[in-house]
Amino acid sequence: MHSKTPKIATFSSWRNDSYAWPNCVGMRTGLFGTIRRLPDIVSRFHGRIRPQCHMILQYLANLITGLLAIGVCAAAPLTLSTRSDSYNFGQINQGSTSPIKHDFILKNNNAAPITVDRIAVSCGCTTAVPGGGVSLPDVLAPGKEIEVDTSIDPLRLFPGAVEKSVSVYIAGQAQPAAVLEITGTLAPAASFSPDMLTFGDVAYGDGASLELTATIDKTMVPSLDVVKFETTDSDITADRVSAAPFGANEETVVYKLKLSQSPYIGLINGTVSLMVPNGATGLSVIGSSVPIQGNVVGGVGAAPESVTFADVPARQETTQHVLITGIAASDIPKVGLFSASPMIELKFEPADPAAKALKLDIVLSSKMNVGSLQTQAIITAPDGEKIMLPILVFTVPGGASAVL
């Protein structure tokens, strides 16, 4: 006769028997059911361990039950219920000046009072305030409601899908108690062909031109006389060369874009836009802005072609270097250096007469406080060729005498 070896309870056997741990993540009832079974699970050892050890384990299991129950209750986030947490305004035309408005109603369905203390919006085109003259913070008793009035300025929207959100926060809780969504579509007043302008490589002094065709909706832009052409690149100009009807409500306009014969050396990276006047902000973009790309090749160059001071301690002088090619060391006195910001100083390091590249120091001033700066430097060679060097600065607390 073979004696049977007593079966020892293991985690695997518990997982497959009546004391299995349920998948209760995020479910209070499942979690508390599991917690309540802890003493029973411990009792399965009875008879296999000493009685005094069983008493200790039973006590620990009961203690864990209470502590976990308190933790689960404390961690559960409070929420505000809504009749509807989303609003779709449909489609509106670009150029519309009427604000997009909607009022949300939120209710405290919790057992205790809560305090609504903050409302945050996803961007500057959206506003959200309590309705009915209520000011924050506002204490909501159980079952009571609060109105959140939202408004979107359509003149600050870009064509296409619109997705904005409003977050409502309550005191003592980091995550929002409610997130409200506002969606819709802004129909463009103009479309463009091509949707990107590429000059390619252009030799300094040659100049170049491209054509851009705009199809404009006359129901949104009643007159072409009010349409203005704008570009972010000062080396590019545009002339309207033709206009013709295109269907009952559209008109096709052809613009010729010209690149100057003496542009800045380096990458062309900007946008062109058609603008119309509005009574609120002066001018609004119609359609979407069209990107411009290209590269002007000359006798001089810079590496890198842009400079970024990232996470630099405020009020601390910091230097970066740029190599300038195509200029002889003997011509340094003839080179023009211009900084668009007093926070940036430019100076050449002493160079060997035979050097093939000059080292230009880009010096961030010790007077720069915490914050950011977007500026540029211009280097003008003796023969007139110019390099524009974009400079970005991001300073953080940590300098010896940082001013916050």
N, C-alpha and C positions, 0 to 999 in steps of 0.2 A: 504494500500500500504506500502510495506516495502522499505525503502530507501537502496540503495546499498552502502556498505562501500567501499571507494576507495581502490584499491589494492596497497599495499606498495611494492615497489621493494626490493627484498632480494637477498642475494648471490645465493640462490638456484634457484630463478627465472632467474637471469642473466645466470646461468650456463646452463639453458635449453632453452634460447631464442636466438635471432639472435646475441646477444652480448657475446655469450659464449667464455670463454677463451680457446683457442686451446691448444692441447698438443704440446708445442713449445720448450721443453727443448732441447737445442743444435741446434735449427733451427732458423737462423737469420730472415728469412722471416716471420715465424709464430710469433716470438717475437715482431718484429716491427709492424706487423699487429695488435697485441693486444695493443701495446703501443699507436698506432694511434687512437684506439677506446676509450681510456680512457676519452677524453673530451666528446665523445658521451655518454658514460656510465654515466658520471656526469650529463649531460644535462637531463637525464631521471628524475632527481629530480625537474626539472623546474616546477614551479607551486605549488610545495608542500613545498618549502622552500623559505625563503626571498630572494629577488633579490641580495642584497649585499653578502649574503652567497654563492649564486650561482657564483658570480663573483670571490670570493676567491677560491672556489673549482675549477673553470675553470682555473684559474691561476696556482694552484698547480698541476693540471693534466698536463698542458702544460710543467711545469718545470720538472716533473717526466719523461715525454716523452723524453725531451732532455738529462737528466742525465742518464737514462737507456740506451739510444742509444749510448752515449759516452762509458758507461761501457761495453756494449756488444762488441763494436768495439775494445776496449782496451784489453778485455780478450781473444779474439780469437787468438789461437796460430798460429804462422807461421810455414809452413811446406816446405820441399823440396820434389818435386816429383821425382819418379824413373821409369826407364823403367821396372825394376823388383827389388823388395826389398828382394828377397830370391834367394838362390842358393843351389842346392842339388848336391853334388859331387859324389853321388852313393855309391859304396862300394869299399873300398881299403883293402888290407891285412895288418895285424899287422906286423911291421918290415919295412914297406915302409919308405924310407928316403926322397922321393920327396915331397916338400912342396905342400900343397893344396892351389892353388891360384885362385882368381877371382877378377875382376874389376867391381865395381858398378858405374853407371853414375847417378848423381843427378842434378836436374834443379831447378832454382828459378822461380817459376810460380807466385810469388807475384808481386804486382804493384810497389813495392819500392825495392831498393837494400837491401841486407842482408849480414851480415858478419859471415862466418863460422869460428869459433874460437877454436873448440875442437872436437876431435874424441876419443871415449872411447871404449874399448873392454871388453868382459865379462870374459876373463881369460888370464893368462900369455902365453898360447900356441898360442894365436892369435895376429897378428899385423895388423894395418890398418893405412895407410898414404895417403895423397893427391897424386894423380898421376900427371905426366907431369911436375915434378919439382916445383910444387906449394907448398908454405909454408904458414902456418897458423899464424895469421888470414888472411883470404882471402875474399875480398869483391866481392859478386856476383851481377851484375846488373840484372834487370828483364830479364828473358829469357836465361840467361847464365847458363853454366853447370860446374860441378866440378866432377872429377873422384876420387873414393876412392879405392885404391888398397889394397886388403886383402890377408893374407897368414896365414896358420895354419901349425904348426910343428907336423907331424903325430906321431913322436916319443914320444910326450908328451900327447897323447890321450890314453884313456882307451877303451878296447874293448866294442862293442855294439853301441847303437845309439849315434850320435854326434850332439849336438845342441849348436851353438855359435852365439853370436850377436855382432853387431857393432852399436854404437849410435853416431849420428852426431849432434852437438850442434851449435847454433847460438848465437851471442851476445845479451844480454838483455832478454834471455828466459831460464827458468830453465829446462823445459822439452825438450827432443830431438826433432829436426825438422825432423829426419828420423831415423828409426831403421831397420837395415839390418840383415837378418837371413842367416846363413850358416848351412846346415844339411847334414847328410850322415850316413854311417855305417862303423865301423872298425871291420873287420872280425878277430876273435881271432886266434892266432897261436897254442893255446892249450886249451883243456877243462879238467875238473877234476872231479873225483868221489872218495869220496863224495865231495859235494861243501862246506861242513863245517866239521871241525875236532873237536870232543868232547872227552876229556879225562875223564870227570866226576870228582868225588871226588877221589883223590889219596893221600894215607898216605905218609907223609914225610919219605924218605928212601926206599920206595918200587919201585919207578920208574914206567914207563908205556910205551907202544908203540902202534902206529897206522899205518895203511897202507893208502897211497894216490896213486891213479892211474891217470896218466896224458896221454892223447891222443894228440900227437903232430903232426901238419901238416908239413910234410917234404918239401913241396913246399915253406914254409916260414922259416923253420929251417932245413937247409940241413944236419946238423950233430949234433948228441946228445953230441958229445965231447965238444961242446961250451956251452952247457946248464949248468947253475949253480943254485944250490938250496940255497935260502936265507930265513931266518926267523927273525922276529922282537923280538923273545924271545930267549935270550942267553941260557936258560935251555933246549932248544930243538935242536937236531941235526937230520940229515937225511942221509940215505945211499940208493943208487940205487941198488935194489935187482934183477931186471929183466927188459928186454926190448925185444919186439917182434913186427914184422910187423903187421899192422892192416889195410888191404886194400892197394891199390896201392900207395897212397900218405900219409899214416898215420902210426905212430908207437906208440905202447902202452908201457909206462914205469911205473914201480911200485917202489915207494919209501917207506922206513920204517922210520917213525919218532919216535925218542926215547926221552922221558922225563927223565932228570937227576934224580939220586937218592937223590940229595941234592939241590933241587930247592928252589926258594923263596916261603915262606909261603903265601897263599892267592890265589886270582883269577889268572887264566891263561887267558890272553886276548891279542892275537896278531894275526899275519898273516904269512903265508908261501907263497913264490912266486918262480917261475922259471924265470931265467934271461938269456938273451943272450947279447953278446957284440954288441955295435954299434959304429960307428966312431964319433958320435957327443957328447954323454953324458956319455960314458963308458959302462953302462948296461941298458937294457930295460926289463920290465916285459913282459912275453909272457902269453897270457890268462889273467885271473883275479886272484888277490890274494885270497887265501883261508883262511877264519877266523879260529882261534883256540880258543877253550874255555875249561875251566876246573877249578878245585879248589884243591890246595894242602893244606892238613889238617895236622897240627903239634901241638906241645905242646904250642906254643906261638901264639898270634894273635894281631891284631890292629883294633880299632874302632874309627873313620871311617877308611876305607881301602885306602882312598885318601884324599888330602887336597886341597881346592881351596880358594885363596884369591881373591875375586871378587870386583872390583870397589873400591879398597883401595886407599886412597890419597897417592900420591907419596911422598917419603922422610919422611915417617912417620912410625915408628916402630909399628908393629902389630903382635899379638900373637894368634895362634890357638892351641887347645889341642887335643891330641890323647891318648886314653886309651890303654895301653899295658898290655895284660894278659899273664899269664904263667911264669912270672919272679918275683922272690921274691924281696922285698925291700932290703934285705941284699946283693943281687947280683948286685945291680946297679953299683958298681965300676967295675964289670966284663963285663958289657954290652958294646958292641962296637957301637958307633954312627958315622955315616958318612953322610955328606951333599955334594951333587955333585955341589953345587953352593955357592959362598961366600955370596950371598944375604940371605941365609937361615942358621940359627943357631938352633941346637938341644940341649935341656937340660931337664933333669928330675927334677920335683918338689920334695921337701922333702916328704917322704912317711912314713906312719905308718907301723911298722914292720908287722902288721897283715893285711895290705891292700891286697885285692885280685887283684887289678889293679893299675898300675903305671901311673901317668899323665906325658906325654911327651909334652913339650912346643915346638911348631914349630914357630920360631921367624923370621919374615920378617924384614930385615935390613932397617934402616932409610936412607941408601945410595941408595935404589932402586928408579930409576927415572921413569918417565911416560913410560909405555910400557907393555910388557908381558914377562913371563918367564915360561918355562916348564923344570922341573928338578925332582930330586928324592932324597929321604933319605933312608938309609939302616940301619936297627937295627939288630945287631947280638947278639943272646942270648949266655949265657955261654956255652951251649951244642952244639953250632955251627949252630942252626937253624937261618935263616935270614928272615927278613921282608923287602920287598921293598915298599916304600911309595911314590906313584906319587904325585907331587906337581905342581899346576898351579897357576900363579900369574897374575892378571890384575890390573895395577895401573892407576889412572886417576889424572888430575891436582886437586890440592886442599890442598896438604900438606903445612905446614908452610914455607918450603923452597924448594918447588918443582922445579926441573930443567926441563924445557920443551925441 
